Amino acid sequence: MPGAFTVRQFFDLVVALEEHPEWRQELRRLLLTEEVLTLPQAVRELTEAHMRAEERLSRLEAAVAELAEAQKRTEQRVEELAEAQKRTEQRLSNVEDRLGRLERIVGATVEEEAADVLRVVMEEKGYRVREEPVYWRPDGEVDVILPVEDQEERPLHVVLEAKVRLGHRAVVDWANRMRSEGFRALLARAGFNGPYLIYVYGMRADTSAEHAAQTLGIGLLTPRGEKISPPGPE
């Protein structure tokens, strides 16, 4: 058949292509489409992209693993901090309990010392002590009450408030309370009738406390004795 490509011609073409490698490239260009020719390059690029994606995925997995480990460390640290907080709160509670007991002990010591000083001062001033001092708690605060008689045998009560450290405000508050009708009625109902000699006591009394006591007309005692004498019974 005219124009037919015979087997012999095909083998001749193969031999010629082996002898002339440049012809093979031209034949490929004629026989293959552009897409097919570029397919190896596309495959290489896709392979490289896949490798890069694998690398990125590996880095991401490593980062996730690090975050998970960091999260575990954070949770462990939070648990440790919570436990430390519990221990701190327990220690603080223990300290507050001890401080409360110490305050009660110191407070009792101050009141007892104040009562001793008050008794000595009253006897030095010529009063006769009728009974032992009374430690009275009308509203949580401890007041010292000493029943005495004056030189004419008239009964009265010496009423004292004791503080470890005495300042102006404490003196003013005590003077106002002692001169209030409600507090005096409370004293009377408890069996402590007037008249009253009013004192304050401070283990440490600053100058403002002295000035307040002098201005308000109440007595001031310290561990050394009487610093300010009240004008008289009220």
Buried (B, 14 or more C-beta within 10 A) or exposed (E): EEEEEEEEEEEEEEEEBEEEEEEEEEEEEEEEEEEEEEEEEEEEEEEEEEEEEEEEEEEEEEEEEEEEEEEEEEEEEEEEEEEEEEEEEEEEEEEEEEEEEEEEEEBEEBBBBBBEBBBBBBEEEEBEBEEEBBBBEBEEBBBBBBBBBBEEEEEBBBBBBBBEEBBBEBBBBBBEBBBEEEBBEBBEEEEBBBEBBBBBBBBEBEEBBBEBBEEBBBBBBBBEEBBBBBEEBB
